[in-house]
Amino acid sequence: MFGVAGSSLYGLHEAVGLYAGPEGLTLVRLCAPADSGAWMAAETRTAAYAEGTYTDAAALAARAQEEILRAGWLHLPLALALPEMCVQVREISLPAPPAEEEMRAALLWSLRASEEVLPADVCLCCDACGDTVSPRYWLAWTDAACLRAYVSAFAAAGLRLRRMTVCPPHGGSLAASVEAACEPSMPWETERAASAAQQRAAYAALLLRAGTPARLYWPAQRSLRRQLRAHAAALIAGSAAALFLAAAGADLAACMEAQRACAAAEEELTLHDADLRRAAAFSALRADTAARERYLADFTAGSLPVRALLVHLGTVTPDGVRITGVHAAEDVRIEGEAADYEALTALMGRMEEAAFFSSDVSLVEAEQAERGHGRIRFEMQARW
């Protein structure tokens, strides 16, 4: 059974740490009894490679595969430690120590605030610097594309790369564990000290223990595409076809529904416009009627014989004359228009013959619209 924290094999927990430095590749296999948390270096290997191989992910994965196959460690989970020259490294002070789960976010925010030119997909691992006057932290960062290149190369080589990191100076918060893991376990090994490369490889392997803080490493998730490589093309083609048909069907149904809704809306708007026109005409007619009623009420408010006056005017008005206004108070003022002076004379003659008023009807004003032509506007006055 294999897990992220190591492998259970013959009652032991095992993991392999790799350090790819300028001097070569160092591999350290750590193991621990199942009932103990002490991890010890069981075997160490070194392998030379061409200069600059550690910056070439594919070449490094190929060289690591050769050594892992030779050692028989292909079944073990791997953790890779990169040298500092592959990433950016810095120490930063914070005004107050953040919580464990917030340390990475706080340091990344502080790094961006220091006017650093950082990639949008920056990946950061960090560790506390130990006892200092002010909280001080070590951090290493790079962009996600760099990490993906190593993960893809190791996956293509069939290696179980689980975590990547950069070892802090002197082992950081895992210094004691690294020192304990690299201590000689045999009496004849007391004079041999572990090299810096071995310590960094051991540091990487210790990251595979359960409960290791996530801020110390970059996780390298296994690719689902690699597991389904044999069926990837068919799955992708089938999924794409199904998604296309579903999307096309949904779009077609939505389009038809939108067309029906548009037609219904147009019909409703047509009916609504007709209703608005009818309502506007009715409102105008109602307003005109109300105005006429007000005028009539004002006209008949007094006790004057207005009805008789109107009947009298209707009987004496000849053709060619139109009464436009009647003002009845103490005196009666009649306004109107005549087609010509003959029609106006005929109107005045009929009024005198009828003797409806107590006084003679006098012509107050008569004016022709155009000199010598047009209708004649007039105003007459009489007493009740």
Beta strands, then each sheet from edge to edge (+ up, - down):
strand 1: 2-3
strand 2: 6-9
strand 3: 12-21
strand 4: 24-33
strand 5: 40-47
strand 6: 78-81
strand 7: 88-93
strand 8: 122-128
strand 9: 136-143
strand 10: 161-165
strand 11: 218-219
strand 12: 321-328
strand 13: 331-338
strand 14: 362-370
strand 15: 373-383
sheet 1: 1+ 2- 3+ 4- 5+
sheet 2: 1+ 2- 3+ 6+ 10+ 11-
sheet 3: 7+ 9- 8+
sheet 4: 12+ 13- 15+ 14-
end
